[in-house]
Amino acid sequence: MDACTGCHVVASDQPYRPIYKGAIRPPDFKDIANKYASAASLRSYLSSLPAIPKNGQMANTDLTEAELHDVTAFIMTLRNASLQSSTSSR
């Protein structure tokens, strides 16, 4: 996840801030976790990203299936408690 920290806040205690200098700041991992209903939907989104992004969008992460699983599982642990309980009851 070190590669992610160049643009995203991965954890509130990460030792340095992202260096991204674009017009729109990429969302923190916690914000991403609260946006997606499940790890599967986040995994689907990340898998669909183009290799060459447009307009400062995120490029394809080029992760293995195992890495993609681990990253999305980690991100989903950052969801707000109220959202975690609502999706676990489905």
Backbone as a chain_set.jsonl record, in Angstrom:
{"seq": "MDACTGCHVVASDQPYRPIYKGAIRPPDFKDIANKYASAASLRSYLSSLPAIPKNGQMANTDLTEAELHDVTAFIMTLRNASLQSSTSSR", "coords": {"N": [[0.801, -1.188, 0.0], [2.141, 1.091, 0.053], [2.524, 2.389, -2.373], [0.056, 3.548, -2.754], [-0.046, 5.649, -0.967], [1.104, 7.855, -2.095], [-0.826, 9.362, -3.295], [-3.205, 9.04, -1.821], [-4.634, 9.328, 1.492], [-3.988, 6.783, 3.479], [-4.035, 5.836, 6.066], [-4.77, 7.405, 9.162], [-2.54, 7.736, 10.701], [-0.359, 7.645, 9.018], [3.061, 8.186, 8.087], [3.615, 10.396, 6.436], [2.163, 12.942, 4.367], [0.108, 12.659, 1.409], [1.615, 13.229, -1.82], [0.361, 14.134, -4.009], [-0.425, 16.501, -6.467], [-2.497, 17.426, -7.999], [-5.5, 19.069, -9.32], [-7.827, 18.136, -8.112], [-8.131, 16.576, -5.077], [-7.391, 13.219, -4.396], [-9.608, 10.802, -2.874], [-9.529, 9.93, 0.64], [-8.711, 6.698, 2.023], [-10.608, 5.917, 3.904], [-12.855, 7.407, 3.127], [-13.306, 6.222, 0.651], [-13.961, 3.645, 1.479], [-16.397, 4.143, 2.727], [-17.929, 4.847, 0.588], [-18.368, 2.653, -1.138], [-20.478, -0.203, -1.355], [-19.642, -2.763, -0.847], [-16.771, -4.96, -0.572], [-16.53, -6.37, -2.9], [-17.779, -4.714, -4.816], [-16.045, -2.53, -4.803], [-13.682, -3.813, -5.615], [-14.462, -4.542, -8.192], [-14.718, -2.0, -9.374], [-12.014, -1.053, -9.19], [-10.759, -2.932, -10.812], [-11.746, -2.242, -13.263], [-10.547, 0.087, -14.082], [-8.85, 2.177, -16.45], [-5.699, 1.595, -18.147], [-4.366, 3.836, -18.987], [-5.173, 6.729, -17.639], [-7.802, 9.251, -17.803], [-8.041, 12.799, -17.621], [-6.775, 13.181, -15.048], [-7.736, 11.092, -13.56], [-7.701, 8.013, -11.659], [-5.305, 5.529, -12.45], [-5.256, 2.123, -13.687], [-4.676, -0.237, -11.162], [-3.093, -2.45, -11.48], [-2.779, -4.765, -9.938], [-2.299, -8.068, -8.584], [-4.781, -10.685, -8.361], [-4.861, -11.621, -5.723], [-3.569, -9.527, -4.343], [-5.342, -7.442, -4.925], [-7.617, -8.371, -3.615], [-6.691, -8.299, -0.946], [-6.148, -5.523, -0.588], [-8.686, -4.345, -1.015], [-10.116, -5.592, 1.022], [-8.801, -4.562, 3.267], [-9.353, -1.787, 2.948], [-12.139, -1.794, 3.297], [-12.319, -2.319, 5.998], [-12.14, 0.113, 7.129], [-14.527, 1.397, 7.109], [-17.214, 3.442, 8.345], [-18.688, 2.663, 11.49], [-21.527, 2.537, 11.566], [-22.153, 2.027, 8.902], [-20.883, -0.404, 8.513], [-22.383, -2.155, 10.085], [-24.835, -2.039, 8.802], [-24.344, -3.217, 6.306], [-23.514, -5.73, 7.034], [-25.781, -6.967, 7.853], [-27.111, -7.765, 5.658]], "CA": [[0.0, 0.0, 0.0], [3.01, 2.269, 0.007], [2.275, 3.102, -3.626], [-1.205, 4.284, -2.614], [0.128, 6.828, -0.115], [1.531, 8.99, -2.893], [-2.016, 10.153, -3.64], [-4.293, 8.862, -0.85], [-4.38, 9.087, 2.907], [-4.326, 5.381, 3.708], [-4.321, 5.743, 7.498], [-4.586, 8.702, 9.813], [-1.211, 7.807, 11.315], [0.736, 7.422, 8.071], [4.139, 9.1, 8.462], [3.703, 11.577, 5.581], [0.956, 13.264, 3.607], [0.244, 12.384, -0.023], [2.32, 14.257, -2.581], [-0.45, 14.45, -5.184], [-0.509, 17.951, -6.662], [-3.537, 17.721, -8.977], [-6.554, 20.018, -8.956], [-8.787, 17.463, -7.232], [-7.435, 15.652, -4.178], [-7.98, 11.885, -4.336], [-10.238, 10.54, -1.576], [-8.875, 9.101, 1.646], [-9.208, 5.318, 2.003], [-11.835, 5.85, 4.711], [-13.93, 7.909, 2.274], [-13.556, 5.188, -0.347], [-14.652, 2.556, 2.181], [-17.78, 4.549, 2.994], [-18.616, 5.046, -0.7], [-18.712, 1.38, -1.772], [-21.346, -1.061, -0.549], [-18.972, -4.012, -0.496], [-15.426, -5.143, -1.118], [-16.697, -6.838, -4.28], [-18.056, -3.578, -5.701], [-14.801, -1.768, -4.894], [-12.783, -4.627, -6.43], [-14.942, -4.42, -9.569], [-14.334, -0.67, -9.838], [-10.567, -0.986, -9.371], [-10.409, -3.791, -11.945], [-12.221, -1.642, -14.515], [-9.826, 1.323, -14.382], [-8.01, 2.086, -17.651], [-4.247, 1.662, -17.951], [-4.018, 5.24, -19.172], [-6.338, 7.463, -17.145], [-8.17, 10.522, -18.411], [-8.336, 13.936, -16.758], [-6.296, 13.033, -13.687], [-8.371, 9.97, -12.875], [-6.779, 6.972, -11.214], [-4.944, 4.494, -13.422], [-5.431, 0.75, -13.238], [-3.717, -0.541, -10.107], [-2.23, -3.535, -11.953], [-2.532, -5.675, -8.817], [-2.729, -9.449, -8.764], [-6.075, -10.935, -7.713], [-4.637, -11.72, -4.272], [-3.294, -8.174, -3.854], [-6.588, -6.695, -5.027], [-8.457, -8.865, -2.522], [-6.155, -7.789, 0.321], [-6.315, -4.07, -0.532], [-10.103, -4.012, -0.834], [-10.517, -6.038, 2.366], [-8.28, -3.56, 4.2], [-10.118, -0.545, 2.805], [-13.484, -1.966, 3.863], [-12.251, -2.286, 7.467], [-12.128, 1.52, 7.528], [-15.891, 1.939, 7.026], [-17.855, 3.898, 9.576], [-19.362, 1.566, 12.192], [-22.929, 2.464, 11.167], [-22.226, 1.401, 7.587], [-20.47, -1.808, 8.645], [-23.486, -2.954, 10.621], [-25.934, -2.106, 7.822], [-24.027, -4.154, 5.24], [-23.357, -7.075, 7.576], [-27.088, -7.553, 8.085], [-27.688, -8.14, 4.358]], "C": [[0.846, 1.255, 0.0], [2.774, 3.074, -1.267], [1.025, 3.962, -3.525], [-1.019, 5.605, -1.876], [0.662, 8.042, -0.868], [0.376, 9.917, -3.223], [-3.086, 10.142, -2.55], [-3.788, 8.869, 0.59], [-4.896, 7.672, 3.162], [-4.733, 5.177, 5.164], [-4.019, 7.086, 8.135], [-3.2, 8.856, 10.423], [-0.072, 7.551, 10.319], [1.783, 8.515, 8.262], [4.257, 10.361, 7.602], [2.403, 11.747, 4.815], [1.171, 12.9, 2.144], [0.919, 13.55, -0.752], [1.539, 14.677, -3.823], [-0.667, 15.953, -5.293], [-1.595, 18.332, -7.675], [-4.594, 18.672, -8.442], [-7.555, 19.418, -7.973], [-8.027, 16.447, -6.396], [-8.136, 14.294, -4.177], [-8.558, 11.601, -2.948], [-9.349, 9.71, -0.652], [-9.459, 7.697, 1.565], [-10.501, 5.188, 2.809], [-13.037, 6.339, 3.896], [-14.301, 6.891, 1.199], [-14.348, 4.049, 0.29], [-16.119, 2.889, 2.408], [-18.594, 4.742, 1.715], [-19.128, 3.727, -1.28], [-19.49, 0.476, -0.822], [-20.642, -2.337, -0.091], [-17.56, -4.036, -1.078], [-15.516, -5.58, -2.572], [-16.96, -5.679, -5.235], [-16.817, -2.695, -5.86], [-13.805, -2.504, -5.786], [-13.162, -4.517, -7.902], [-14.545, -3.066, -10.155], [-12.836, -0.608, -10.135], [-10.108, -1.811, -10.576], [-10.771, -3.157, -13.279], [-11.469, -0.372, -14.91], [-8.938, 1.148, -15.609], [-6.524, 2.187, -17.313], [-3.755, 3.1, -18.086], [-5.239, 6.063, -18.784], [-6.577, 8.774, -17.896], [-8.388, 11.57, -17.327], [-7.935, 13.744, -15.301], [-6.96, 11.923, -12.896], [-7.317, 8.931, -12.505], [-6.538, 5.951, -12.326], [-5.226, 3.121, -12.836], [-4.319, 0.411, -12.258], [-2.746, -1.657, -10.472], [-1.822, -4.466, -10.807], [-2.934, -7.09, -9.2], [-4.092, -9.611, -8.086], [-5.922, -10.991, -6.197], [-4.376, -10.339, -3.67], [-4.56, -7.319, -3.863], [-7.55, -7.091, -3.911], [-7.999, -8.263, -1.193], [-6.381, -6.278, 0.47], [-7.778, -3.715, -0.283], [-10.596, -4.462, 0.536], [-10.032, -5.043, 3.41], [-9.108, -2.286, 4.144], [-11.48, -0.674, 3.472], [-13.467, -2.02, 5.391], [-12.309, -0.857, 7.996], [-13.518, 2.157, 7.497], [-16.362, 2.431, 8.387], [-18.641, 2.75, 10.183], [-20.82, 1.429, 11.763], [-23.106, 1.811, 9.802], [-21.84, -0.058, 7.648], [-21.638, -2.65, 9.13], [-24.633, -3.07, 9.623], [-25.635, -3.074, 6.7], [-23.865, -5.577, 5.77], [-24.704, -7.751, 7.82], [-27.766, -7.978, 6.797], [-27.452, -9.568, 4.021]], "O": [[0.316, 2.365, -0.049], [2.82, 4.304, -1.243], [0.954, 5.013, -4.162], [-1.744, 6.568, -2.125], [0.669, 9.148, -0.326], [0.571, 11.118, -3.411], [-3.798, 11.13, -2.374], [-2.658, 8.467, 0.866], [-6.095, 7.409, 3.069], [-5.668, 4.43, 5.454], [-3.124, 7.811, 7.698], [-2.735, 9.975, 10.639], [1.055, 7.271, 10.728], [1.433, 9.655, 8.568], [4.935, 11.307, 8.001], [1.641, 10.796, 4.643], [2.313, 12.839, 1.688], [0.802, 14.706, -0.343], [2.019, 15.497, -4.605], [-1.05, 16.601, -4.319], [-1.603, 19.464, -8.16], [-4.585, 19.034, -7.265], [-8.071, 20.118, -7.102], [-7.36, 15.563, -6.934], [-9.348, 14.226, -3.977], [-8.046, 12.11, -1.951], [-8.534, 8.905, -1.1], [-10.581, 7.521, 1.09], [-11.392, 4.427, 2.431], [-14.115, 5.75, 3.969], [-15.477, 6.723, 0.877], [-15.303, 3.548, -0.303], [-16.984, 2.02, 2.295], [-19.823, 4.795, 1.766], [-20.216, 3.692, -1.856], [-19.188, 0.404, 0.369], [-21.004, -2.921, 0.931], [-17.211, -3.242, -1.952], [-14.675, -5.205, -3.388], [-16.426, -5.659, -6.344], [-16.571, -2.169, -6.945], [-13.153, -1.884, -6.626], [-12.289, -4.411, -8.764], [-14.09, -2.989, -11.296], [-12.433, -0.161, -11.209], [-9.173, -1.423, -11.277], [-10.181, -3.486, -14.309], [-11.732, 0.188, -15.974], [-8.337, 0.089, -15.792], [-6.146, 2.793, -16.311], [-2.838, 3.523, -17.381], [-6.229, 6.092, -19.515], [-5.677, 9.323, -18.531], [-8.868, 11.253, -16.239], [-8.694, 14.113, -14.405], [-6.766, 11.823, -11.684], [-6.185, 8.976, -12.985], [-7.461, 5.566, -13.045], [-5.412, 2.979, -11.627], [-3.155, 0.735, -12.495], [-1.696, -1.797, -9.846], [-0.672, -4.897, -10.721], [-3.809, -7.286, -10.044], [-4.501, -8.745, -7.313], [-6.764, -10.465, -5.469], [-4.903, -10.017, -2.606], [-4.817, -6.567, -2.923], [-8.22, -6.236, -3.332], [-8.816, -7.778, -0.411], [-6.765, -5.814, 1.544], [-8.077, -2.876, 0.568], [-11.414, -3.776, 1.149], [-10.768, -4.714, 4.34], [-9.518, -1.763, 5.181], [-11.925, 0.254, 4.147], [-14.5, -1.79, 6.02], [-12.509, -0.648, 9.193], [-13.666, 3.334, 7.826], [-15.967, 1.911, 9.431], [-19.208, 1.939, 9.45], [-21.307, 0.309, 11.61], [-24.097, 1.119, 9.568], [-22.401, -0.877, 6.919], [-21.853, -3.754, 8.629], [-25.329, -4.085, 9.596], [-26.554, -3.702, 6.175], [-24.061, -6.536, 5.023], [-24.767, -8.97, 7.977], [-28.881, -8.499, 6.83], [-27.876, -10.03, 2.962]]}, "num_chains": 1, "name": "protein.A"}
